[in-house]
Amino acid sequence: MSRPGETAAASPATAATPFDERAATWDADPAKVARALAVAAAIRSQVPIERAVRVLEYGCGTGLLGFALQPHCDCITLADSSPGMLATLQGKIAASGASNLQALRLDLVSDPLPAERFDLICSLMTFHHIADTARLLRDLYTLLDSPGHLCIADLDAEDGSFHGPGFTGHRGFARAALAREAQEAGFHDIGFSTVFHVVKPDSPGQTDFPIFLMVARK
């Protein structure tokens, strides 16, 4: 694992992804910032966060959620598979001077599980990009200490308008179906709340997209 403020060693270079290309301007969208702040506030209201808590944000992007939680936690590992996002994140960590943030290049679809274990694992708008969410939930269960909390924020089931034509991921999630997957992975006390709405007035279909927060315990 990387030292605080450093990324883990990068794997061989691959073609840039849309996330790499958008990383430098990601935080310029006020809606993304507001969404992260709303999710962080919801996590803090539903999960007992203490200064000693070890946190993993999986699929962190530029770290908007992790930075919102940073003042309340001793150590946050910000993990993502996008080199572009991690490069932007590195700059933010360096500029902030925060000593309790560390970046990690990690793709649980293809990489082995890290050795470290966490008290809280959170993720924001990542699950709908992962084909096998049942496997991801099992991996996150393994990475959690017991007792521990999992907090997943993502889209409710939608009509495909959020990303538009050509998107191959999940069109959001039915809460009951995701809860069943979490329960099968070993989680309990699974609950959902609506914590934000993304509004796309120019969408040809659905224009309002609720964001849920699923909180589960190990």
C-alpha positions in Angstrom: 0.0 0.0 0.0 1.2 3.5 -0.7 2.5 5.9 2.0 0.2 8.8 2.9 -0.1 11.2 0.0 1.4 8.7 -2.5 -0.2 6.4 -5.0 0.6 2.7 -5.2 2.8 1.7 -8.1 1.0 2.0 -11.4 0.4 -1.0 -13.6 1.6 -0.9 -17.3 0.1 2.1 -19.2 -3.3 1.6 -20.8 -5.4 3.7 -23.0 -7.0 6.7 -21.4 -10.6 6.2 -20.2 -13.4 8.9 -20.2 -12.7 9.2 -16.4 -9.0 9.9 -17.0 -10.0 12.6 -19.5 -12.5 14.3 -17.3 -10.5 14.1 -14.1 -9.0 17.6 -14.3 -12.4 19.3 -14.5 -14.4 16.9 -12.4 -14.6 19.1 -9.3 -15.8 22.1 -11.4 -19.3 20.7 -11.5 -21.2 22.2 -8.4 -23.7 19.3 -8.6 -21.0 16.7 -8.0 -19.6 18.7 -5.1 -23.1 19.1 -3.6 -23.8 15.4 -4.1 -20.7 14.3 -2.2 -21.4 16.7 0.7 -24.9 15.4 1.0 -23.7 11.8 1.0 -21.0 12.6 3.6 -23.6 14.3 5.8 -25.9 11.3 5.5 -23.1 8.9 6.4 -22.2 10.9 9.5 -25.8 11.0 10.6 -26.3 7.2 10.3 -22.9 5.8 11.2 -21.0 6.4 14.4 -17.8 7.9 13.0 -15.0 8.4 15.6 -11.5 9.8 15.1 -10.0 6.3 15.2 -12.1 5.0 12.3 -10.2 3.5 9.3 -12.0 4.4 6.1 -11.8 3.1 2.5 -13.5 5.0 -0.2 -13.7 2.7 -3.2 -14.1 4.3 -6.6 -13.1 7.6 -5.1 -12.5 9.6 -8.3 -11.0 12.9 -7.2 -11.9 12.2 -3.6 -14.9 14.5 -3.1 -16.5 12.2 -0.6 -13.3 11.3 1.2 -12.4 14.9 1.6 -15.8 15.7 3.1 -15.2 12.9 5.7 -11.5 13.7 6.2 -11.9 16.0 9.3 -13.7 13.2 11.2 -11.4 10.2 10.6 -7.9 9.2 11.5 -7.0 7.5 8.2 -8.8 7.4 4.8 -7.6 5.3 1.9 -8.9 6.7 -1.4 -8.9 3.9 -4.0 -9.6 4.1 -7.7 -8.5 2.4 -10.9 -8.2 5.6 -13.0 -4.7 7.1 -13.3 -6.2 10.4 -14.3 -8.4 10.6 -11.3 -5.6 9.6 -9.0 -3.3 12.2 -10.5 -5.8 14.9 -9.8 -6.4 13.4 -6.3 -2.7 13.5 -5.6 -2.6 17.2 -6.3 -5.5 17.8 -4.0 -3.9 15.9 -1.2 -0.7 17.7 -1.6 -2.4 21.1 -1.7 -4.5 20.4 1.4 -1.6 19.3 3.5 -3.8 16.6 5.0 -1.8 13.8 6.6 -4.6 11.3 7.0 -5.4 10.8 3.3 -3.6 8.2 1.1 -4.3 7.3 -2.5 -4.3 3.8 -3.8 -4.5 2.4 -7.3 -7.0 -0.5 -6.9 -9.4 -2.3 -9.2 -11.2 -5.0 -7.3 -12.4 -6.5 -10.6 -8.9 -7.6 -11.4 -6.6 -6.9 -8.4 -6.1 -9.0 -5.3 -7.6 -7.8 -2.1 -5.4 -5.4 0.0 -4.2 -6.8 3.3 -5.5 -3.9 5.3 -8.9 -4.0 6.9 -11.3 -1.1 7.5 -14.0 0.0 10.0 -16.0 1.9 7.3 -16.1 1.4 3.5 -18.0 3.9 1.4 -18.6 4.3 -2.3 -20.3 7.0 -4.3 -21.7 6.4 -7.8 -19.4 3.5 -8.5 -21.6 0.4 -8.2 -23.5 1.1 -11.4 -20.2 0.8 -13.3 -19.4 -2.7 -11.9 -20.9 -5.7 -13.7 -20.7 -8.2 -10.9 -22.0 -6.3 -7.9 -22.5 -9.5 -5.9 -18.8 -10.3 -6.1 -17.9 -6.7 -5.2 -20.1 -6.9 -2.1 -18.4 -10.1 -1.1 -15.0 -8.5 -1.5 -16.0 -5.4 0.5 -17.4 -7.7 3.2 -13.9 -9.3 3.5 -12.2 -5.9 3.7 -14.4 -4.8 6.6 -13.5 -5.5 10.2 -16.2 -6.7 12.5 -18.1 -4.6 13.6 -17.9 -2.4 10.5 -20.2 -0.4 8.3 -20.7 -0.4 4.5 -22.2 2.8 2.9 -23.0 2.7 -0.7 -24.5 5.7 -2.5 -25.8 5.2 -6.0 -28.7 5.6 -8.4 -32.2 4.2 -7.9 -33.4 2.2 -10.9 -33.8 4.6 -13.9 -34.8 4.4 -17.5 -31.3 4.7 -19.0 -31.5 8.5 -19.4 -28.8 9.2 -16.8 -25.9 8.1 -19.0 -27.7 7.9 -22.3 -27.2 5.5 -25.3 -24.2 3.3 -25.3 -23.8 2.9 -21.6 -23.2 -0.7 -20.7 -23.4 -0.6 -16.9 -26.4 -0.8 -14.6 -29.4 1.5 -15.0 -29.4 2.1 -11.3 -30.6 -0.4 -8.8 -33.8 -1.7 -7.3 -33.2 -1.3 -3.6 -34.7 -4.7 -2.6 -32.5 -6.5 -5.2 -29.3 -4.8 -4.0 -30.3 -5.5 -0.3 -30.6 -9.2 -1.2 -27.1 -9.2 -2.7 -25.7 -7.5 0.4 -27.5 -10.0 2.7 -26.1 -12.9 0.7 -22.6 -11.4 1.0 -23.1 -11.5 4.8 -24.2 -8.0 5.7 -27.1 -7.4 8.1 -29.2 -4.4 9.3 -29.4 -3.1 5.8 -31.3 0.1 5.3 -31.9 2.7 2.6 -32.5 6.4 2.5 -32.8 9.0 -0.3 -30.0 11.5 0.2 -29.8 13.5 -3.0 -31.5 14.2 -6.4 -29.6 14.7 -9.6 -31.7 16.8 -12.0 -31.1 16.7 -15.8 -33.7 19.1 -17.3 -32.6 18.5 -20.8 -32.9 14.7 -20.6 -35.3 13.3 -23.3 -36.6 10.8 -20.7 -36.4 10.8 -17.0 -35.2 14.1 -15.6 -35.0 13.5 -11.8 -32.6 10.8 -10.5 -32.8 10.0 -6.8 -29.6 8.9 -5.1 -29.9 6.4 -2.3 -27.6 5.6 0.6 -27.5 2.0 1.6 -26.0 1.4 5.1 -25.2 -2.2 6.1 -23.3 -3.7 9.0 -20.9 -6.6 9.4 
